[in-house]
């Protein structure tokens, strides 16, 4: 089986804006319409399906994948991944697990460790028990850290984020904070400013939950400034600032950030409709 990629993963990621799945869907459809390569078009179809799933248009998403049922290689791996995500989001974890397991097998057979890590990370999200989620996430982290493949290495930070959330849900906020801080270090090393900002938000959020309000406020204020300078203001940062100012007995500042967050969400919604 061929081990090459149909589309460069970085080019594929560049078409995504997970905060705007409708816009992402349009970009994937446009790229698919312009493609003269059936394999490239098939990979783009899997991403159309994913974008539809994020909009909860599950029937339409499954219909996109139905044409790829017998596919193998990268197309088959991605089709299994996206079918699994649709099934998980629709509340069928058993069927989803079957798809993710198939995706992992196909990824291993085809020498695509990045897609294999995607499948492993999705399998780790399926169990209801936090202890099982943590175990599976740790196993996936071990695989990602040990890999020499750049696409597999990219999964270290997302898996750390998932691990932090599992620890948070289990009530171990101190361990969650350490994990989120490690994710920031990994993101910094990767040089991805937008993803680093999100990872830092997770740290600030956890600091607030731990009662370390002054540290949380300073971090979120800095994030608000740097996000504005970068042209990517984040409503979630302003949500946190509103909560922190409310806790400090500063209702005017809290209301200011509430309005800012609401305004940013309206802009995002208008962009998505456009």
Secondary structure, DSSP 8 states (H G I E B T S, - for coil): ---S-SS-HHHHHHT--TT-HHHHHHHHHHHHHH---HHHHHHHHHHHHHHHHHTT-HHHHHHHHHTTTT--HHHHHHHHHHHHHHHHHTT-HHHHHHHHHHHHHHHHHHT-HHHHHHHHHHHHHH-SSHHHHHHHHHHHHHHHHH---HHHHTHHHHHHHHHHHHHHHTT-HHHHHHHHHHHHHHHHHHT-HHHHHHHHHHHHHHHHHTT-HHHHHHHHHHHHHHHHHHT---HHHHHHHHHHHHHTT-HHHHHHHHHHHHHHHHHHHHHHH-
